[in-house]
Amino acid sequence: MHVLDSFTRLLNIHGSLGRIIAIIVLAAGSHAAVTLIRHVGGLVSRRARGRASSKWRSVESLSTSIFVFAVYVWAIGLILQELGISLKAYVAGASVIGLAVGFGSQGIVQDVVTGLSLVFSDLVDVGDMVEISGQTGVVRAITMRFVALENPLGARVFIPNRTITSVINYPKGYVRCIVDVLLTGEDETKNEIETAVKGVMTSASEQFPGILVAPPSVEGRLRTSIGREFVRVKFRIWPGRGGPIETTFKQELLKRIGTLDPSYSDWMISVAYEVEKTVARAR
């Protein structure tokens, strides 16, 4: 007995009208089931906290995608059968469509296998900052077809799972950009340079908020083994977004310090990067 036959008997309406109503009810019910699955998955994901819970959010994201796909495929199959369309005969009889479906199914299988590999091999979890296929962002969802990233501009980037060949994971969630500013002259001049560094740092954070993951900070005065004193500024930035620090920030700092010490040179300000990253290949 078909599901739609049960609907028509329940509604006590026979004939074409009964089947049309049953099809509408089935379609609406499938959509409602999908909405419920996504809502429950979202609630579970929002309540999850910590690294272990991040793994659960990744599994939940992938599982929800698979369930949604299965519900839609099941509903469409039932509706087509009730409309008199034999899916087996249709696919077997149309060679071109059969090949297209075959290739499409192969891609879907690759997407699902790669998605499962990403989740259960600890390559990436929801909430991680990663670089995948040249795209950098925070992982917002792992589905059976795509990995969804949110990039520094706030845009969503969807990367097909089967195109993922390598993953760079930034476990701290940022790249640390370190700017060391050499202190020259007498103590008064050194104090003025340190004040200038803090002022330019604040100005840069206001001018380039899009590159920052967190507010910058001044570590304070440090001394090398040969007695040179310098001030260290730490920026926590998005990967690959250090250009404004290397150019605008450094040039503005050189200009400001030049008014305090005309002999101050470009080499006295250094820009370096620190990051703990894990590079792994998707199987």
Secondary structure, DSSP 8 states (H G I E B T S, - for coil): --HHHHHHHHHT--HHHHHHHHHHHHHHHHHHHHHHHHHHHHHHHHH--HHHHHHHHHHHHHHHHHHHHHHHHHHHHHHHHHTT--HHHHHHH-HHHHHHHHHHHHHHHHHHHHHHHHHHTTS--TT-EEEETTEEEEEEEE-SSEEEEE-TTS-EEEEEGGG--EEEEETTSSEEEEEEEE--SSHHHHHHHHHHHHHHHHHHHHH-GGGEEEEEEEEEEEE-TTS-EEEEEEEEE-TT--HHIIIIIHHHHHHHHHTT-TT--GGGEEEEEE---EEEE--
